[in-house]
Amino acid sequence: METTMNDFKNLIQIEWKQDKVLRCDGILFANGDIILMNCVTLVSPDSGAICSRVSPFARSTVASVLEFHPDSWSYVTSLDSHDNPDSNERFICGEGSQGSEGFFASCNLEMGTMNWVAYFWLSNPFIQIRGKAGYIHVTSSYNHIWTFPIKHPEQVTVLCKN
């Protein structure tokens, strides 16, 4: 029997309810689309300061990722949340199971379903969320501030504070 896109949409929500997200640098949307992100952590040879750079580089689907890596789900732990009743969203951030990963998600405030989730292998955990006028600012344990435009999370920017 062939797997349909609705099956993948359901799988995404089932995994989310079990505290799991797709383990790939990028943003997974509830419809199964993925925007793959290039995420690089740079270390200054002079000062040892650490900084992250992110940018979108391709589109894919959860079906494609799971075709090649069927065990691509990672457990996550929530560390902070922020409710935005005006948009009926709850924003959640936290860490992955390996310690170096961070995730940030937009969820339906009433139903708890995931709208989209950003996951980065080397961001370090995201530990704090603050919202402001169409943007969500998420602070990593590196003390970097990741700014996500709510409507276009792939346009994320990172401010490194070292």
DRENMI-805446 format. One line per 2 residues: their letters; for each residue x, y, z of N, C-alpha, C, O. Coordinates in Angstrom, 2 decimals. Each point is the difference from the previous one (the first is absolute). Example, Ala and Ser with C-alpha at 12.3 -4.5 7.8 and 13.67 -1.06 7.14 Angstrom:
as = 13.19,-5.69,7.80,-0.89,1.19,0.00,0.90,1.20,0.00,1.04,-0.02,0.66  -1.39,1.07,-1.38,0.82,1.19,0.06,-0.77,1.09,0.73,0.51,1.11,0.17
This chain:
me = 0.83,-1.18,0.00,-0.83,1.18,0.00,0.88,1.24,0.00,0.98,0.08,0.75  -1.32,0.88,-1.57,0.79,1.22,-0.14,-0.34,0.99,1.12,-1.16,0.17,0.37
tt = 2.19,0.48,0.16,-0.18,1.00,1.04,-0.38,1.33,-0.65,0.64,0.43,-0.96  -1.68,0.22,1.49,-0.46,1.27,-0.55,0.55,1.16,0.83,0.52,-0.19,1.10
mn = -0.66,1.40,-1.65,0.46,1.18,0.73,-0.80,0.18,1.29,0.55,0.48,1.00  -1.82,-0.86,-1.00,-0.78,0.08,1.24,0.58,-0.91,1.07,-0.02,0.34,1.18
df = 0.53,-1.51,-1.58,0.64,-0.89,0.95,1.21,0.68,0.64,0.22,-0.12,1.21  0.56,0.85,-2.02,1.16,0.70,0.53,-0.41,1.16,0.90,0.64,0.26,1.02
kn = -1.71,0.46,-1.39,-0.50,1.08,0.85,-0.41,-0.54,1.36,0.29,0.60,1.03  -0.98,-1.74,-1.03,-0.40,-0.63,1.26,1.22,-0.46,0.79,0.06,0.18,1.22
li = 0.92,-0.76,-1.90,1.22,-0.46,0.66,0.73,1.16,0.69,0.47,-0.15,1.13  -0.38,1.29,-1.81,0.66,1.17,0.59,-0.66,0.38,1.32,0.70,0.26,0.98
qi = -2.03,-0.25,-0.93,-0.71,0.39,1.22,0.12,-1.09,1.08,0.10,0.32,1.19  -0.11,-1.58,-1.60,0.18,-1.10,0.96,1.37,0.09,0.66,0.13,-0.11,1.22
ew = 0.90,0.32,-2.04,1.36,0.13,0.55,0.10,1.23,0.91,0.63,-0.07,1.05  -1.25,1.18,-1.44,0.02,1.22,0.81,-0.63,-0.27,1.37,0.54,0.43,1.02
kq = -1.65,-1.12,-1.00,-0.68,-0.30,1.27,0.85,-0.91,0.89,-0.18,-0.04,1.21  1.12,-0.69,-1.82,0.91,-0.87,0.75,1.34,0.69,0.27,0.99,-0.65,0.33
dk = -0.96,1.99,-0.47,1.20,0.80,0.26,1.14,-0.35,-0.93,1.16,-0.08,0.42  -1.48,-0.13,-1.71,1.02,-0.29,-1.00,-0.15,0.95,-1.18,-1.11,0.37,-0.39
vl = 2.26,0.01,-0.17,0.03,0.83,-1.21,0.94,-0.64,-1.02,0.82,-0.84,0.34  -0.97,1.26,-1.59,0.86,-0.52,-1.06,1.41,0.52,0.21,0.21,1.20,0.19
rc = 0.76,-2.10,-0.22,1.40,0.33,0.29,0.71,0.42,-1.28,0.71,-0.80,-0.61  -0.91,2.05,0.21,0.77,0.57,-1.11,-0.02,1.51,0.14,-1.01,0.58,0.41
dg = 2.14,0.06,-0.75,0.06,1.45,0.09,-1.02,0.60,-0.95,0.12,-0.11,-1.22  -1.12,0.75,1.78,-1.01,0.59,-0.85,-1.30,0.23,0.73,-0.10,-0.11,1.22
il = -0.90,0.44,-2.02,-1.33,0.30,0.53,-0.99,-0.97,-0.63,-0.16,-0.03,-1.22  -0.49,-0.75,2.05,-1.02,-0.94,-0.42,-1.36,0.63,0.23,-0.30,0.46,1.10
fa = -0.52,-0.43,-2.14,-1.35,0.54,0.09,-1.00,-1.14,0.16,0.28,-1.13,-0.40  -1.43,1.43,0.97,-1.02,-1.02,0.27,-0.49,-0.70,-1.26,-0.47,-1.13,0.07
ng = 0.58,1.79,-1.22,-0.46,-0.62,-1.26,1.03,-0.97,-0.58,-0.24,-0.61,-1.04  1.41,0.46,1.71,1.03,-0.93,-0.45,1.12,0.64,-0.79,0.99,-0.66,-0.33
di = -1.13,1.95,0.00,1.08,0.70,-0.69,1.14,0.28,0.97,-0.21,0.17,1.20  1.42,-0.13,-1.73,1.19,0.34,0.79,0.79,1.06,-0.76,0.17,-0.09,-1.21
il = 0.32,1.08,1.94,1.00,0.91,-0.54,1.30,-0.39,0.70,0.16,0.21,1.20  0.76,-0.77,-1.97,1.30,-0.39,0.54,0.84,1.24,0.21,0.03,0.89,-0.85
mn = 0.66,-0.84,1.97,0.79,1.17,0.37,1.46,-0.39,0.14,0.34,-1.05,0.56  0.53,1.92,-1.07,1.42,-0.14,0.23,0.27,0.67,1.34,-0.28,1.19,0.16
cv = 0.81,-1.92,0.78,0.29,0.53,1.33,1.45,-0.29,0.33,0.41,-1.15,0.09  0.37,2.21,0.07,1.44,-0.13,0.23,0.34,0.69,1.32,-0.46,1.11,0.27
tl = 1.25,-1.78,0.54,0.50,0.59,1.24,1.46,0.36,-0.21,0.82,-0.85,-0.34  -0.51,2.12,0.53,1.36,0.50,-0.22,0.66,0.33,1.34,-0.66,0.50,0.92
vs = 1.95,-0.79,-0.81,0.77,0.32,1.20,1.15,0.90,-0.40,0.80,-0.35,-0.88  -0.71,1.52,1.51,1.08,0.94,-0.29,1.33,-0.58,0.50,0.11,-0.39,1.16
pd = 0.92,0.34,-2.04,1.29,-0.52,0.45,0.69,0.93,1.01,0.85,-0.44,0.78  -1.22,1.72,-0.80,0.63,0.95,0.91,-0.63,-0.01,1.39,0.69,-0.16,1.01
sg = -2.01,0.32,-0.97,-0.67,0.15,1.29,-0.70,-1.27,0.47,-0.35,-0.11,1.18  0.13,-0.85,-2.08,-0.76,-1.19,0.36,-1.50,0.23,0.00,-0.77,-0.89,0.37
ai = 0.34,2.09,-0.77,-1.43,0.32,-0.05,-0.69,-0.92,-1.00,0.53,-0.31,-1.06  -1.73,-0.11,1.42,-0.80,-0.91,-0.83,-1.16,0.77,-0.61,-0.64,0.80,0.68
cs = 0.39,-1.05,-1.96,-1.12,0.67,-0.67,-0.64,-0.97,-0.99,0.69,-0.80,-0.63  -2.00,0.87,0.49,-0.74,-0.84,-0.95,-0.49,0.84,-1.16,-0.38,1.16,0.17
rv = 0.38,-1.76,-1.35,-0.53,0.61,-1.21,-0.99,-0.98,-0.61,0.30,-1.19,-0.10  -1.47,1.67,-0.30,-1.01,-0.87,-0.61,-0.55,0.65,-1.26,-0.10,1.23,-0.11
sp = -0.26,-2.09,-0.85,-0.64,0.48,-1.22,-0.71,-1.17,-0.68,0.48,-1.14,0.06  -1.62,1.41,-0.69,-0.70,-1.07,-0.71,0.76,-0.38,-1.26,0.61,0.86,-0.65
fa = -0.63,-2.17,0.28,0.68,-0.38,-1.23,-0.79,-0.94,-0.90,0.37,-0.18,-1.16  -1.45,-0.43,1.64,-0.77,-0.90,-0.86,-1.35,-0.31,0.63,-0.20,0.17,1.20
rs = -0.70,-0.64,-2.04,-1.30,-0.50,0.47,-0.02,-1.51,-0.17,0.60,-0.56,-0.92  -1.32,-0.09,1.83,-0.17,-1.44,-0.09,-1.32,-0.35,0.66,-0.83,0.87,0.25
tv = 0.64,-2.16,0.02,-1.20,-0.45,0.70,0.38,-1.03,1.05,1.06,-0.62,-0.08  -1.93,0.45,1.05,0.24,-1.02,1.02,0.02,-1.38,-0.66,0.74,-0.88,0.44
as = -1.53,0.68,-1.47,-0.01,-1.29,-0.71,1.38,-0.31,-0.57,0.46,-1.14,0.10  0.19,2.13,-0.69,1.32,-0.21,-0.59,1.04,-0.32,1.08,0.80,-0.92,-0.17
vl = -0.81,1.66,1.27,0.97,-0.26,1.07,-0.19,-1.40,0.56,0.97,-0.74,0.20  -2.23,0.37,0.06,-0.26,-1.31,0.61,0.25,-1.16,-0.96,0.26,-1.12,0.43
ef = -0.32,1.39,-1.74,0.33,-1.04,-0.98,1.44,-0.46,0.16,0.30,-1.19,-0.10  0.60,2.14,0.35,1.42,-0.32,0.11,0.45,-0.24,1.44,0.98,-0.71,0.24
hp = -1.68,1.31,0.72,0.35,-0.14,1.42,-1.28,-0.19,0.81,-0.49,0.95,0.61  -0.04,-2.17,-0.59,-1.29,-0.23,0.66,0.01,0.24,1.51,-1.06,0.19,0.60
ds = 2.23,-0.20,0.02,0.09,0.23,1.44,0.56,1.39,0.28,0.96,0.15,0.76  -1.58,0.85,-1.36,0.52,1.38,0.10,-0.72,0.84,1.05,0.02,1.23,-0.09
ws = -0.63,-1.85,1.06,-0.70,0.75,1.04,0.88,0.08,1.25,0.68,-0.96,0.36  -0.72,2.12,0.28,0.81,0.22,1.19,-0.89,0.48,1.15,-0.87,0.85,-0.19
yv = 1.10,-1.39,1.38,-0.74,0.48,1.17,0.47,1.41,0.35,1.17,0.33,-0.12  -2.13,0.48,0.57,0.31,1.37,0.42,-0.64,0.26,1.37,-0.97,-0.64,0.39
ts = 1.55,1.61,0.30,-0.51,0.43,1.30,-0.27,1.49,-0.06,0.87,0.78,-0.38  -2.07,-0.38,0.76,-0.36,1.41,0.00,0.61,0.70,1.22,-0.01,-0.53,1.11
ld = 0.55,1.74,-1.35,0.62,0.77,1.08,-0.71,1.33,0.26,0.13,0.56,1.09  -0.87,-0.07,-2.08,-0.73,1.27,0.18,-1.14,0.05,-1.00,0.03,-0.68,-1.03
sh = -1.03,1.50,1.33,-1.11,0.20,-0.93,-0.52,1.42,0.13,0.22,0.68,1.00  -0.91,-0.26,-2.04,-0.58,1.36,-0.05,-1.31,-0.09,-0.78,-0.02,-0.45,-1.14
dn = -1.08,0.87,1.77,-1.30,-0.02,-0.66,-0.30,1.33,-0.67,0.25,1.07,0.56  -0.79,-1.15,-1.78,-0.45,1.19,-0.73,-1.48,-0.21,-0.35,-0.31,-0.52,-1.07
pd = -0.61,0.93,1.98,-1.42,-0.22,-0.25,-0.51,0.70,-1.25,-0.96,-0.46,-0.62  1.59,1.58,0.23,-0.45,0.73,-1.20,0.12,-0.85,-1.26,-0.85,0.10,-0.89
sn = 1.88,-0.94,0.80,0.18,-0.86,-1.17,-0.37,-1.45,0.29,0.19,-0.87,-0.85  -0.71,0.60,2.07,-0.35,-1.36,0.42,1.20,-0.95,-0.10,-0.12,-1.15,-0.42
er = 1.30,1.67,0.83,1.21,-0.81,-0.07,0.68,-0.11,1.36,-0.04,0.93,0.81  0.64,-2.06,-0.60,0.92,-0.19,1.12,1.36,-0.30,-0.61,0.12,-0.86,-0.87
fi = 0.89,1.57,1.31,1.36,-0.22,-0.46,0.74,-0.77,1.09,-0.09,0.34,1.18  0.82,-1.36,-1.59,0.71,-0.87,0.93,1.44,-0.14,-0.46,0.27,-0.13,-1.19
cg = 0.66,0.16,2.14,1.40,-0.23,-0.36,0.61,-0.99,0.98,-0.54,-0.24,1.08  1.68,-0.32,-1.49,0.65,-0.95,0.89,1.21,-0.64,-0.62,0.69,0.59,-0.83
eg = -0.43,-1.83,1.25,1.21,-0.70,-0.38,-0.31,-1.39,-0.54,-1.06,-0.57,0.27  2.02,0.04,-1.02,-0.09,-1.37,-0.49,0.67,-0.95,0.97,0.52,0.42,1.03
sq = -0.52,-1.69,-1.37,0.50,-1.02,0.91,1.52,-0.10,0.06,0.53,-0.64,0.91  0.19,1.26,-1.85,1.46,-0.10,-0.02,0.70,1.13,0.74,1.19,-0.10,0.30
gs = -1.91,1.18,-0.01,0.58,1.12,0.73,0.45,1.17,-0.85,0.04,1.13,0.49  0.30,-1.37,-1.75,0.45,1.10,-0.85,-1.13,0.58,-0.84,0.17,1.05,-0.63
eg = -1.32,-1.72,0.61,-1.09,0.43,-0.86,-0.94,0.96,0.71,-0.12,0.01,1.23  -0.55,0.80,-2.07,-1.05,0.86,0.50,-1.19,-0.09,-0.94,0.14,-0.27,-1.19
ff = -1.34,0.51,1.75,-1.19,0.06,-0.84,-0.87,1.16,0.44,0.06,0.46,1.14  -0.87,0.00,-2.08,-0.95,1.08,0.24,-1.23,-0.30,-0.83,0.12,-0.28,-1.20
as = -1.31,0.35,1.80,-1.21,-0.41,-0.71,-1.14,1.00,0.19,-0.10,0.68,1.02  -0.74,-0.62,-2.05,-1.27,0.72,0.05,-1.11,-1.05,0.05,-0.04,-0.90,-0.84
cn = -0.84,1.03,1.82,-1.09,-0.97,0.17,-1.34,0.72,0.08,-0.07,1.18,0.34  -0.98,-1.91,-0.65,-1.35,0.51,0.19,-0.25,0.08,1.50,0.15,-1.00,0.71
le = -0.52,2.17,-0.23,-0.15,0.24,1.43,-1.07,-0.90,0.62,0.19,-0.51,1.10  -1.30,0.31,-1.80,-1.11,-0.76,0.57,0.18,-1.51,-0.16,-0.28,-0.76,0.93
mg = 0.75,0.32,-2.10,0.07,-1.43,-0.29,1.36,-0.62,0.29,0.10,-1.21,0.16  0.95,2.03,-0.08,1.34,-0.52,0.27,0.69,-0.60,-1.21,1.11,-0.52,0.12
tm = -1.75,0.57,-1.28,0.62,-0.54,-1.20,1.13,0.91,-0.46,-0.04,1.21,0.21  1.03,-1.81,-0.83,1.16,0.74,-0.46,-0.29,0.65,-1.36,-0.47,-0.66,-0.92
nw = 0.76,1.97,0.81,-0.11,0.71,-1.28,1.31,-0.14,-0.78,0.00,-0.32,-1.19  1.11,0.55,1.89,1.34,-0.18,-0.55,0.99,-0.13,1.14,-0.23,0.48,1.11
va = 1.34,-1.13,-1.41,1.06,-0.14,1.00,1.35,0.16,-0.69,0.25,-0.58,-1.05  0.61,1.39,1.67,1.37,0.19,-0.47,0.91,-0.83,0.91,-0.14,0.02,1.22
yf = 1.07,-0.74,-1.84,0.91,-0.87,0.74,1.40,0.21,-0.55,0.20,0.02,-1.21  0.77,0.14,2.11,1.39,0.21,-0.40,0.91,-0.86,0.87,-0.07,0.06,1.23
wl = 0.92,-0.87,-1.88,0.88,-0.94,0.69,1.02,0.67,0.90,0.31,-0.52,1.07  0.23,1.67,-1.49,1.12,0.60,0.73,-0.30,1.40,0.55,0.92,0.77,0.25
sn = -2.18,-0.46,-0.07,-0.37,1.32,0.51,0.21,0.11,1.50,0.11,1.11,0.53  -0.07,-2.23,0.15,-0.13,-0.13,1.44,-1.47,0.22,0.36,-0.76,0.54,-0.80
pf = 0.35,-0.95,1.99,-1.40,0.12,0.37,-0.50,1.45,-0.03,0.73,0.94,0.31  -2.00,-0.81,-0.69,-0.68,1.30,0.10,-0.67,0.03,1.36,-0.79,-0.88,0.34
iq = 1.11,1.92,0.45,-0.41,0.00,1.40,-0.99,1.09,0.39,-0.57,-0.04,1.09  0.35,1.02,-1.98,-0.89,1.10,0.36,-0.67,0.58,-1.24,0.62,0.11,-1.05
ir = -1.91,0.25,1.19,-0.78,0.57,-1.10,-0.55,1.35,0.42,-0.46,0.18,1.12  0.53,0.77,-2.04,-0.63,1.31,0.16,-0.64,0.37,-1.33,0.60,-0.16,-1.05
gk = -1.83,0.67,1.11,-0.70,0.40,-1.21,-0.07,1.50,-0.13,-0.07,0.72,0.99  0.08,-0.23,-2.27,-0.11,1.43,-0.23,-0.39,0.25,-1.46,0.77,-0.30,-0.91
ag = -1.95,0.86,0.69,-0.47,0.51,-1.29,0.35,-0.85,-1.21,0.77,0.42,-0.87  -1.34,-1.63,0.80,0.19,-0.85,-1.17,1.27,-0.83,0.01,0.26,-0.74,-0.95
yi = 0.53,0.85,2.00,1.25,-0.75,0.12,0.03,-0.70,1.34,-0.59,0.44,0.99  1.29,-1.55,-0.98,0.28,-0.70,1.26,1.51,-0.07,0.15,0.71,-0.41,-0.91
hv = -0.22,0.83,2.07,1.43,-0.02,0.30,0.26,-1.17,0.95,-0.58,-0.08,1.09  1.44,-0.81,-1.51,0.32,-1.19,0.77,1.49,0.04,0.35,0.84,0.18,-0.88
ts = -0.53,-0.34,2.15,1.39,0.05,0.45,0.53,-1.41,0.20,-0.64,-0.84,0.64  1.82,0.59,-1.20,0.64,-1.32,0.17,0.90,0.03,1.22,0.29,1.07,0.55
sy = 0.14,-2.26,-0.12,0.91,-0.05,1.15,1.37,0.57,-0.34,0.81,0.22,0.91  -0.53,0.03,-2.19,1.20,0.76,-0.40,-0.19,1.50,0.24,0.94,0.79,-0.17
nh = -2.15,-0.40,0.58,-0.40,1.40,0.16,-0.15,0.70,-1.35,0.14,1.22,-0.08  -0.41,-1.98,-0.97,-0.30,0.56,-1.32,-1.50,0.23,-0.08,-0.78,-0.81,0.50
iw = 0.38,1.90,-1.12,-1.42,0.29,-0.16,-0.40,-0.30,-1.44,0.47,0.65,-0.94  -1.34,-1.63,0.79,-0.53,-0.41,-1.30,-1.34,0.69,-0.17,-0.90,-0.17,0.83
tf = 0.75,0.96,-1.90,-1.24,0.74,-0.24,-0.74,-0.64,-1.16,0.48,-0.01,-1.14  -1.66,-0.52,1.43,-0.85,-0.67,-0.99,-1.19,0.88,-0.36,-0.80,0.32,0.87
pi = 0.67,0.09,-2.15,-1.26,0.63,-0.41,-1.11,-1.07,0.07,0.15,-1.07,-0.58  -1.23,1.35,1.27,-1.03,-1.00,0.24,-0.56,-0.57,-1.30,-0.24,-1.21,-0.09
kh = 0.03,2.04,-0.90,-0.60,-0.46,-1.27,1.01,-0.64,-0.95,-0.40,-0.75,-0.89  1.68,1.01,1.05,1.05,-0.55,-0.86,1.20,-0.41,0.85,1.04,0.67,-0.02
pe = -1.17,-1.77,0.77,1.09,-0.37,0.92,1.32,-0.31,-0.69,1.05,0.06,0.64  -1.08,-0.37,-1.93,1.24,-0.27,-0.73,0.87,1.25,-0.15,1.17,-0.11,-0.37
qv = -1.73,1.28,0.64,0.76,1.25,-0.06,0.66,0.33,1.35,0.25,1.17,0.30  0.02,-2.17,0.48,0.61,0.15,1.31,1.35,0.69,-0.11,0.75,-0.20,-0.96
tv = -0.45,1.02,1.96,1.33,0.63,0.12,0.54,-0.33,1.40,-0.75,-0.30,0.92  2.08,0.36,-0.80,0.63,-0.31,1.28,0.90,1.17,0.40,0.85,0.44,-0.77
lc = -1.05,0.04,1.98,0.87,1.01,0.59,0.86,-0.70,1.05,-0.51,-0.54,0.98  1.82,0.56,-1.20,0.93,-0.68,0.90,0.50,0.99,1.04,0.55,1.05,-0.32
kn = -0.77,-1.40,1.58,0.48,0.82,1.11,1.06,-0.78,0.74,-0.30,-0.97,0.69  1.53,1.39,-0.85,1.09,-0.72,0.68,0.75,0.92,0.91,0.96,-0.42,0.65
